[in-house]
Structures are given as C-alpha cells and as structure tokens.
Amino acid sequence: MNIAEIENELIEQFSIFDLWDDKYQYLIDMAKALPILDEKYKTPDRLIKGCQSQVWLHTELINGKIIFHADSDAIITKGIVALLLKVFSGHAPKEIIEAQLNFINKIGLAEHLSPTRANGLVAMIKQMKMDAFVMQSNSTMK
C-alpha cells in the first residue's frame, strides 16, 4: 500500500467516530499497540526537538525502505507518532519526502490539538522527512 492509500484508510477509520473524545481514544489505542522501543534507542540524540513531551525516533533503512521506531512519555503524543509511523514506515525515502499528509486536516487532527501538540506534530513530521532525506542522500552517495 502506498502512502496515499494509507492516508485514505486512516480518513475512513477516523470518520467512524463522531466525537473527538472517541478519536482521541482511537489514538490512545494506537499508542498502546505501538511496539515497545528498545531502551538503547532512548538516547538524547534520538529525541525529537520541538516536542513538549519526550519523543524518541529511531530510523533505519532496510532494502531501500525506511523503518521508523518511536516512543513517547505522553500517551496522546505516542498515539500521534504511532499514526505517523503507520503512514511513513515501510516506504522509500523519496515517497516519504514527497508525502503531502492531507489526512491530518481531513481527519481534523490539526484543529483538535493544543498548540504545543500541534508544534510537536510538525516537529515529528519534519524529523521523519529529514531522516528520509539523509537516508536517500546516503544511499545515492554509495
């Protein structure tokens, strides 16, 4: 499935819920389902700058596809990062870099986040795209 198809799937999943409390609960459920990040990756160099909560991101390139692993100390933030991992992980760097992420506005996420969480969302996206850019650059230099 490509990124656009995953986005459409998420739009459908979030449209099931009428209330934002239910959508937050869905994010919490996604957070709880996120695999535990190995403690060796919870280092200061892997913290995403710009997030009020602590968010660790570990990125690896496997067979031309980026695999993201992440964790947070705040459950809603962890749900948001789980959402981004669902969209980005397993795709080529170029696809990640070019992703528009229209689903964020279509599900109403941006308008229902506090300013600090909205800043954190932007910081997470920026870091994931930056990691994809670095991985793409490194693979073309070889």
N, C-alpha and C positions, 0 to 999 in steps of 0.2 A: 504494500500500500504506500502511495506517495504522501507527502506532507499535506497537500490539498485535500486528499481523500480522508486523512486522519482528522483534519480540521472539520470537514463536513460531518464526520461521525460524531465528533465532540459537540458540534452545534445541535445535532439531533438528540444526543444524550441529555444535554442541558435543557433542551426545550420540553422535556418531560415534566420538569419542575416549574410550578407557577410562582412559588415563593422563594425569595433569596435565602431564607433560612435553610430550605431544602437543598439549594445549590451549594451553600457552604457545607452542609452535611456531606454532600457528594465529594467535595474537595477533601474533607476530613477523611472520608473513606478511602480516597485515592492515596492520601498521606499514609494511612495505616497499612495500605497494600504495598507501599514502596519498599523494595528490599533494603535491608539494613546496610549502611555504608560502613565498610571496614574502618576501624579506628585509625589505621595507619594513614588514611586519606583525610582525616580531620585535622589538618595542619593549617597554620596561618596563611601559607601561600595558596591554599585552595579555598579560602574564604572569599565570597563574592563581595566586593566593595560596593557600597551604596545600599545595602540591605540593613535595616534596623535589627532584624533578627540575624542570627548566625546561619549562613547557608554555605555549605561546602560543596564544591563541584569537582569531580574527578572525570577527566576526559581521556579516552583512548581511541586510537584508530585501529580497526581490525578489518582486514580485507577491503580496504577502501571505504569503510563505513565508520562513522563516529558513534561510539557508545558512551553515553553520559551516565554517571552515577552521582547521586546527590543526597543530601540530608539537611535538615534544619532543626533548630531547637524550638521552633514555634509551629504548631500543628497546621494552621491555615497556610502559612508560608511553605511548609513542607508539601501541602496539597497543591499549591501553585507550582512549585518546582516539579512535582510529580506530573502535573498537566503538561508542562514544557518538555519533560523527558519523554512522555508519550508521543508528543509531536515530533521532536527532533531526533531522538536516539534511533540508531539503525539506518541513518541516511548518509549520503555522500556529503562531504563538506560544501560543495557548490550548492546543493539543494538547500542546505541549512542557511547558508549565507543569503540566498535569494528569497527565502520564505517571507511572505508578507504578513502572516499571522492575523488574518482578518477575523478569525474565530474569536479573538479576545473581545472585540467590540460587539460581535454578533451574539455572543452569549451574555453580554452585559457585565463582564468581569471588571473591566477598567472603571466603569462608573460606580461599582459597588465596593471598591477598595478604598481604604483610608489613603490619604496622600503618602504616608510612609510606605504602605504596602505597594501602592502604585509605583513609587520610586524603586522599590525592591524588584518588582516585576520587570521594569525597564532594565535594571542592572543585571538581572538574571539573563534576559534575552541578549543583552549586549555582550555579556561574558561568553555565552554559548556560541554566539556568532563569531566572536573574536577567536575562541578556541578553534572553531571550524576553519577560520581564515588561516590561522597559524598551521593547522594540520595540512590544509591544502597547499600552503606555501612550502612547507617542509617536504611534502611528497613530490612536488614538482621540481625541487632542487636536487633530488637524488639522481 
